[in-house]
Amino acid sequence: MKSNHYQKQRNQRQMIIDNYTNGEGKILERCYIDKGHKDGAEIHCITENAIIIIFNAETRKMVTKLIARPKQIKRIYRIKQKIAPQYLLDLALWHQKCGYNKI
């Protein structure tokens, strides 16, 4: 189930994910994030293709997908008290150089 935000405003990002990043891939890590957002806490999932899928923690609706930058991946791994795999950081850097994270 997807949020209205994602369905209406993120078609181009989904097209990039589908066609240029080899899809989402399998989830490697999940992290509970509570930034005090009005819609509640979120679950951030990092995939093997350097995509971050964000779900509302309560409703379980997918809120958005991000084509991750290396710092975003490092931040989540730091919260999990782990070190991010270098291949994942390299892939995120490649996506960033291609400008995918700006879509």
Phi and psi in radians as a Rosetta constraint file:
Dihedral C 1 N 2 CA 2 C 2 CIRCULARHARMONIC -1.971 0.35
Dihedral N 2 CA 2 C 2 N 3 CIRCULARHARMONIC 2.605 0.35
Dihedral C 2 N 3 CA 3 C 3 CIRCULARHARMONIC -1.242 0.35
Dihedral N 3 CA 3 C 3 N 4 CIRCULARHARMONIC 2.776 0.35
Dihedral C 3 N 4 CA 4 C 4 CIRCULARHARMONIC -1.036 0.35
Dihedral N 4 CA 4 C 4 N 5 CIRCULARHARMONIC -0.690 0.35
Dihedral C 4 N 5 CA 5 C 5 CIRCULARHARMONIC -0.938 0.35
Dihedral N 5 CA 5 C 5 N 6 CIRCULARHARMONIC -0.868 0.35
Dihedral C 5 N 6 CA 6 C 6 CIRCULARHARMONIC -1.199 0.35
Dihedral N 6 CA 6 C 6 N 7 CIRCULARHARMONIC -0.763 0.35
Dihedral C 6 N 7 CA 7 C 7 CIRCULARHARMONIC -1.072 0.35
Dihedral N 7 CA 7 C 7 N 8 CIRCULARHARMONIC -0.628 0.35
Dihedral C 7 N 8 CA 8 C 8 CIRCULARHARMONIC -1.614 0.35
Dihedral N 8 CA 8 C 8 N 9 CIRCULARHARMONIC -0.532 0.35
Dihedral C 8 N 9 CA 9 C 9 CIRCULARHARMONIC -2.070 0.35
Dihedral N 9 CA 9 C 9 N 10 CIRCULARHARMONIC -0.025 0.35
Dihedral C 9 N 10 CA 10 C 10 CIRCULARHARMONIC -2.147 0.35
Dihedral N 10 CA 10 C 10 N 11 CIRCULARHARMONIC 0.463 0.35
Dihedral C 10 N 11 CA 11 C 11 CIRCULARHARMONIC -1.079 0.35
Dihedral N 11 CA 11 C 11 N 12 CIRCULARHARMONIC -0.743 0.35
Dihedral C 11 N 12 CA 12 C 12 CIRCULARHARMONIC -1.138 0.35
Dihedral N 12 CA 12 C 12 N 13 CIRCULARHARMONIC -0.721 0.35
Dihedral C 12 N 13 CA 13 C 13 CIRCULARHARMONIC -1.090 0.35
Dihedral N 13 CA 13 C 13 N 14 CIRCULARHARMONIC -0.741 0.35
Dihedral C 13 N 14 CA 14 C 14 CIRCULARHARMONIC -1.098 0.35
Dihedral N 14 CA 14 C 14 N 15 CIRCULARHARMONIC -0.659 0.35
Dihedral C 14 N 15 CA 15 C 15 CIRCULARHARMONIC -1.102 0.35
Dihedral N 15 CA 15 C 15 N 16 CIRCULARHARMONIC -0.718 0.35
Dihedral C 15 N 16 CA 16 C 16 CIRCULARHARMONIC -1.118 0.35
Dihedral N 16 CA 16 C 16 N 17 CIRCULARHARMONIC -0.783 0.35
Dihedral C 16 N 17 CA 17 C 17 CIRCULARHARMONIC -1.032 0.35
Dihedral N 17 CA 17 C 17 N 18 CIRCULARHARMONIC -0.804 0.35
Dihedral C 17 N 18 CA 18 C 18 CIRCULARHARMONIC -1.179 0.35
Dihedral N 18 CA 18 C 18 N 19 CIRCULARHARMONIC -0.686 0.35
Dihedral C 18 N 19 CA 19 C 19 CIRCULARHARMONIC -1.793 0.35
Dihedral N 19 CA 19 C 19 N 20 CIRCULARHARMONIC -0.371 0.35
Dihedral C 19 N 20 CA 20 C 20 CIRCULARHARMONIC -2.138 0.35
Dihedral N 20 CA 20 C 20 N 21 CIRCULARHARMONIC -0.248 0.35
Dihedral C 20 N 21 CA 21 C 21 CIRCULARHARMONIC -1.968 0.35
Dihedral N 21 CA 21 C 21 N 22 CIRCULARHARMONIC 0.199 0.35
Dihedral C 21 N 22 CA 22 C 22 CIRCULARHARMONIC 1.181 0.35
Dihedral N 22 CA 22 C 22 N 23 CIRCULARHARMONIC 0.545 0.35
Dihedral C 22 N 23 CA 23 C 23 CIRCULARHARMONIC 1.365 0.35
Dihedral N 23 CA 23 C 23 N 24 CIRCULARHARMONIC -3.052 0.35
Dihedral C 23 N 24 CA 24 C 24 CIRCULARHARMONIC -1.262 0.35
Dihedral N 24 CA 24 C 24 N 25 CIRCULARHARMONIC -0.797 0.35
Dihedral C 24 N 25 CA 25 C 25 CIRCULARHARMONIC 1.452 0.35
Dihedral N 25 CA 25 C 25 N 26 CIRCULARHARMONIC -3.133 0.35
Dihedral C 25 N 26 CA 26 C 26 CIRCULARHARMONIC -1.377 0.35
Dihedral N 26 CA 26 C 26 N 27 CIRCULARHARMONIC 2.573 0.35
Dihedral C 26 N 27 CA 27 C 27 CIRCULARHARMONIC -1.285 0.35
Dihedral N 27 CA 27 C 27 N 28 CIRCULARHARMONIC 2.268 0.35
Dihedral C 27 N 28 CA 28 C 28 CIRCULARHARMONIC -1.732 0.35
Dihedral N 28 CA 28 C 28 N 29 CIRCULARHARMONIC -0.711 0.35
Dihedral C 28 N 29 CA 29 C 29 CIRCULARHARMONIC -2.460 0.35
Dihedral N 29 CA 29 C 29 N 30 CIRCULARHARMONIC 2.583 0.35
Dihedral C 29 N 30 CA 30 C 30 CIRCULARHARMONIC -2.183 0.35
Dihedral N 30 CA 30 C 30 N 31 CIRCULARHARMONIC 2.502 0.35
Dihedral C 30 N 31 CA 31 C 31 CIRCULARHARMONIC -2.515 0.35
Dihedral N 31 CA 31 C 31 N 32 CIRCULARHARMONIC 2.262 0.35
Dihedral C 31 N 32 CA 32 C 32 CIRCULARHARMONIC -1.415 0.35
Dihedral N 32 CA 32 C 32 N 33 CIRCULARHARMONIC 2.196 0.35
Dihedral C 32 N 33 CA 33 C 33 CIRCULARHARMONIC -2.210 0.35
Dihedral N 33 CA 33 C 33 N 34 CIRCULARHARMONIC 2.205 0.35
Dihedral C 33 N 34 CA 34 C 34 CIRCULARHARMONIC -2.194 0.35
Dihedral N 34 CA 34 C 34 N 35 CIRCULARHARMONIC 1.776 0.35
Dihedral C 34 N 35 CA 35 C 35 CIRCULARHARMONIC -1.751 0.35
Dihedral N 35 CA 35 C 35 N 36 CIRCULARHARMONIC 0.214 0.35
Dihedral C 35 N 36 CA 36 C 36 CIRCULARHARMONIC 1.316 0.35
Dihedral N 36 CA 36 C 36 N 37 CIRCULARHARMONIC 0.365 0.35
Dihedral C 36 N 37 CA 37 C 37 CIRCULARHARMONIC -1.089 0.35
Dihedral N 37 CA 37 C 37 N 38 CIRCULARHARMONIC 2.534 0.35
Dihedral C 37 N 38 CA 38 C 38 CIRCULARHARMONIC -1.038 0.35
Dihedral N 38 CA 38 C 38 N 39 CIRCULARHARMONIC -0.474 0.35
Dihedral C 38 N 39 CA 39 C 39 CIRCULARHARMONIC -1.605 0.35
Dihedral N 39 CA 39 C 39 N 40 CIRCULARHARMONIC 0.035 0.35
Dihedral C 39 N 40 CA 40 C 40 CIRCULARHARMONIC 1.819 0.35
Dihedral N 40 CA 40 C 40 N 41 CIRCULARHARMONIC -3.099 0.35
Dihedral C 40 N 41 CA 41 C 41 CIRCULARHARMONIC -1.204 0.35
Dihedral N 41 CA 41 C 41 N 42 CIRCULARHARMONIC 2.870 0.35
Dihedral C 41 N 42 CA 42 C 42 CIRCULARHARMONIC -2.285 0.35
Dihedral N 42 CA 42 C 42 N 43 CIRCULARHARMONIC 2.777 0.35
Dihedral C 42 N 43 CA 43 C 43 CIRCULARHARMONIC -1.944 0.35
Dihedral N 43 CA 43 C 43 N 44 CIRCULARHARMONIC 2.085 0.35
Dihedral C 43 N 44 CA 44 C 44 CIRCULARHARMONIC -1.775 0.35
Dihedral N 44 CA 44 C 44 N 45 CIRCULARHARMONIC 2.171 0.35
Dihedral C 44 N 45 CA 45 C 45 CIRCULARHARMONIC -2.013 0.35
Dihedral N 45 CA 45 C 45 N 46 CIRCULARHARMONIC 2.187 0.35
Dihedral C 45 N 46 CA 46 C 46 CIRCULARHARMONIC -1.693 0.35
Dihedral N 46 CA 46 C 46 N 47 CIRCULARHARMONIC 2.306 0.35
Dihedral C 46 N 47 CA 47 C 47 CIRCULARHARMONIC -1.813 0.35
Dihedral N 47 CA 47 C 47 N 48 CIRCULARHARMONIC 2.930 0.35
Dihedral C 47 N 48 CA 48 C 48 CIRCULARHARMONIC -1.142 0.35
Dihedral N 48 CA 48 C 48 N 49 CIRCULARHARMONIC -0.237 0.35
Dihedral C 48 N 49 CA 49 C 49 CIRCULARHARMONIC -1.826 0.35
Dihedral N 49 CA 49 C 49 N 50 CIRCULARHARMONIC 0.368 0.35
Dihedral C 49 N 50 CA 50 C 50 CIRCULARHARMONIC 1.087 0.35
Dihedral N 50 CA 50 C 50 N 51 CIRCULARHARMONIC 0.696 0.35
Dihedral C 50 N 51 CA 51 C 51 CIRCULARHARMONIC -1.923 0.35
Dihedral N 51 CA 51 C 51 N 52 CIRCULARHARMONIC 2.413 0.35
Dihedral C 51 N 52 CA 52 C 52 CIRCULARHARMONIC -1.883 0.35
Dihedral N 52 CA 52 C 52 N 53 CIRCULARHARMONIC 2.088 0.35
Dihedral C 52 N 53 CA 53 C 53 CIRCULARHARMONIC -1.794 0.35
Dihedral N 53 CA 53 C 53 N 54 CIRCULARHARMONIC 2.224 0.35
Dihedral C 53 N 54 CA 54 C 54 CIRCULARHARMONIC -1.970 0.35
Dihedral N 54 CA 54 C 54 N 55 CIRCULARHARMONIC 2.220 0.35
Dihedral C 54 N 55 CA 55 C 55 CIRCULARHARMONIC -2.038 0.35
Dihedral N 55 CA 55 C 55 N 56 CIRCULARHARMONIC 2.558 0.35
Dihedral C 55 N 56 CA 56 C 56 CIRCULARHARMONIC -1.203 0.35
Dihedral N 56 CA 56 C 56 N 57 CIRCULARHARMONIC 2.268 0.35
Dihedral C 56 N 57 CA 57 C 57 CIRCULARHARMONIC -1.162 0.35
Dihedral N 57 CA 57 C 57 N 58 CIRCULARHARMONIC -0.525 0.35
Dihedral C 57 N 58 CA 58 C 58 CIRCULARHARMONIC -1.529 0.35
Dihedral N 58 CA 58 C 58 N 59 CIRCULARHARMONIC -0.882 0.35
Dihedral C 58 N 59 CA 59 C 59 CIRCULARHARMONIC -1.466 0.35
Dihedral N 59 CA 59 C 59 N 60 CIRCULARHARMONIC -0.354 0.35
Dihedral C 59 N 60 CA 60 C 60 CIRCULARHARMONIC 1.200 0.35
Dihedral N 60 CA 60 C 60 N 61 CIRCULARHARMONIC 0.168 0.35
Dihedral C 60 N 61 CA 61 C 61 CIRCULARHARMONIC -1.253 0.35
Dihedral N 61 CA 61 C 61 N 62 CIRCULARHARMONIC 2.470 0.35
Dihedral C 61 N 62 CA 62 C 62 CIRCULARHARMONIC -1.294 0.35
Dihedral N 62 CA 62 C 62 N 63 CIRCULARHARMONIC 2.166 0.35
Dihedral C 62 N 63 CA 63 C 63 CIRCULARHARMONIC -1.534 0.35
Dihedral N 63 CA 63 C 63 N 64 CIRCULARHARMONIC -0.869 0.35
Dihedral C 63 N 64 CA 64 C 64 CIRCULARHARMONIC -2.855 0.35
Dihedral N 64 CA 64 C 64 N 65 CIRCULARHARMONIC 3.001 0.35
Dihedral C 64 N 65 CA 65 C 65 CIRCULARHARMONIC -2.229 0.35
Dihedral N 65 CA 65 C 65 N 66 CIRCULARHARMONIC 2.429 0.35
Dihedral C 65 N 66 CA 66 C 66 CIRCULARHARMONIC -2.071 0.35
Dihedral N 66 CA 66 C 66 N 67 CIRCULARHARMONIC 2.436 0.35
Dihedral C 66 N 67 CA 67 C 67 CIRCULARHARMONIC -1.536 0.35
Dihedral N 67 CA 67 C 67 N 68 CIRCULARHARMONIC 1.820 0.35
Dihedral C 67 N 68 CA 68 C 68 CIRCULARHARMONIC -1.193 0.35
Dihedral N 68 CA 68 C 68 N 69 CIRCULARHARMONIC 2.561 0.35
Dihedral C 68 N 69 CA 69 C 69 CIRCULARHARMONIC -1.617 0.35
Dihedral N 69 CA 69 C 69 N 70 CIRCULARHARMONIC 2.739 0.35
Dihedral C 69 N 70 CA 70 C 70 CIRCULARHARMONIC -0.954 0.35
Dihedral N 70 CA 70 C 70 N 71 CIRCULARHARMONIC -0.710 0.35
Dihedral C 70 N 71 CA 71 C 71 CIRCULARHARMONIC -1.120 0.35
Dihedral N 71 CA 71 C 71 N 72 CIRCULARHARMONIC -0.582 0.35
Dihedral C 71 N 72 CA 72 C 72 CIRCULARHARMONIC -1.151 0.35
Dihedral N 72 CA 72 C 72 N 73 CIRCULARHARMONIC -0.726 0.35
Dihedral C 72 N 73 CA 73 C 73 CIRCULARHARMONIC -1.148 0.35
Dihedral N 73 CA 73 C 73 N 74 CIRCULARHARMONIC -0.806 0.35
Dihedral C 73 N 74 CA 74 C 74 CIRCULARHARMONIC -1.020 0.35
Dihedral N 74 CA 74 C 74 N 75 CIRCULARHARMONIC -0.710 0.35
Dihedral C 74 N 75 CA 75 C 75 CIRCULARHARMONIC -1.063 0.35
Dihedral N 75 CA 75 C 75 N 76 CIRCULARHARMONIC -0.789 0.35
Dihedral C 75 N 76 CA 76 C 76 CIRCULARHARMONIC -1.183 0.35
Dihedral N 76 CA 76 C 76 N 77 CIRCULARHARMONIC -0.751 0.35
Dihedral C 76 N 77 CA 77 C 77 CIRCULARHARMONIC -1.115 0.35
Dihedral N 77 CA 77 C 77 N 78 CIRCULARHARMONIC -0.625 0.35
Dihedral C 77 N 78 CA 78 C 78 CIRCULARHARMONIC -1.096 0.35
Dihedral N 78 CA 78 C 78 N 79 CIRCULARHARMONIC -0.758 0.35
Dihedral C 78 N 79 CA 79 C 79 CIRCULARHARMONIC -1.034 0.35
Dihedral N 79 CA 79 C 79 N 80 CIRCULARHARMONIC -0.671 0.35
Dihedral C 79 N 80 CA 80 C 80 CIRCULARHARMONIC -1.389 0.35
Dihedral N 80 CA 80 C 80 N 81 CIRCULARHARMONIC -0.009 0.35
Dihedral C 80 N 81 CA 81 C 81 CIRCULARHARMONIC 1.028 0.35
Dihedral N 81 CA 81 C 81 N 82 CIRCULARHARMONIC 0.773 0.35
Dihedral C 81 N 82 CA 82 C 82 CIRCULARHARMONIC -2.295 0.35
Dihedral N 82 CA 82 C 82 N 83 CIRCULARHARMONIC 2.933 0.35
Dihedral C 82 N 83 CA 83 C 83 CIRCULARHARMONIC -1.830 0.35
Dihedral N 83 CA 83 C 83 N 84 CIRCULARHARMONIC 2.265 0.35
Dihedral C 83 N 84 CA 84 C 84 CIRCULARHARMONIC -1.154 0.35
Dihedral N 84 CA 84 C 84 N 85 CIRCULARHARMONIC 2.420 0.35
Dihedral C 84 N 85 CA 85 C 85 CIRCULARHARMONIC -1.080 0.35
Dihedral N 85 CA 85 C 85 N 86 CIRCULARHARMONIC 2.413 0.35
Dihedral C 85 N 86 CA 86 C 86 CIRCULARHARMONIC -1.062 0.35
Dihedral N 86 CA 86 C 86 N 87 CIRCULARHARMONIC -0.676 0.35
Dihedral C 86 N 87 CA 87 C 87 CIRCULARHARMONIC -1.061 0.35
Dihedral N 87 CA 87 C 87 N 88 CIRCULARHARMONIC -0.595 0.35
Dihedral C 87 N 88 CA 88 C 88 CIRCULARHARMONIC -1.234 0.35
Dihedral N 88 CA 88 C 88 N 89 CIRCULARHARMONIC -0.719 0.35
Dihedral C 88 N 89 CA 89 C 89 CIRCULARHARMONIC -1.145 0.35
Dihedral N 89 CA 89 C 89 N 90 CIRCULARHARMONIC -0.697 0.35
Dihedral C 89 N 90 CA 90 C 90 CIRCULARHARMONIC -1.120 0.35
Dihedral N 90 CA 90 C 90 N 91 CIRCULARHARMONIC -0.723 0.35
Dihedral C 90 N 91 CA 91 C 91 CIRCULARHARMONIC -1.133 0.35
Dihedral N 91 CA 91 C 91 N 92 CIRCULARHARMONIC -0.754 0.35
Dihedral C 91 N 92 CA 92 C 92 CIRCULARHARMONIC -1.103 0.35
Dihedral N 92 CA 92 C 92 N 93 CIRCULARHARMONIC -0.674 0.35
Dihedral C 92 N 93 CA 93 C 93 CIRCULARHARMONIC -1.126 0.35
Dihedral N 93 CA 93 C 93 N 94 CIRCULARHARMONIC -0.720 0.35
Dihedral C 93 N 94 CA 94 C 94 CIRCULARHARMONIC -1.064 0.35
Dihedral N 94 CA 94 C 94 N 95 CIRCULARHARMONIC -0.817 0.35
Dihedral C 94 N 95 CA 95 C 95 CIRCULARHARMONIC -1.040 0.35
Dihedral N 95 CA 95 C 95 N 96 CIRCULARHARMONIC -0.698 0.35
Dihedral C 95 N 96 CA 96 C 96 CIRCULARHARMONIC -1.135 0.35
Dihedral N 96 CA 96 C 96 N 97 CIRCULARHARMONIC -0.762 0.35
Dihedral C 96 N 97 CA 97 C 97 CIRCULARHARMONIC -1.102 0.35
Dihedral N 97 CA 97 C 97 N 98 CIRCULARHARMONIC -0.540 0.35
Dihedral C 97 N 98 CA 98 C 98 CIRCULARHARMONIC -1.367 0.35
Dihedral N 98 CA 98 C 98 N 99 CIRCULARHARMONIC -0.199 0.35
Dihedral C 98 N 99 CA 99 C 99 CIRCULARHARMONIC 1.459 0.35
Dihedral N 99 CA 99 C 99 N 100 CIRCULARHARMONIC 0.201 0.35
Dihedral C 99 N 100 CA 100 C 100 CIRCULARHARMONIC -1.118 0.35
Dihedral N 100 CA 100 C 100 N 101 CIRCULARHARMONIC -0.527 0.35
Dihedral C 100 N 101 CA 101 C 101 CIRCULARHARMONIC -1.250 0.35
Dihedral N 101 CA 101 C 101 N 102 CIRCULARHARMONIC -0.180 0.35
Dihedral C 101 N 102 CA 102 C 102 CIRCULARHARMONIC -1.627 0.35
Dihedral N 102 CA 102 C 102 N 103 CIRCULARHARMONIC -0.012 0.35
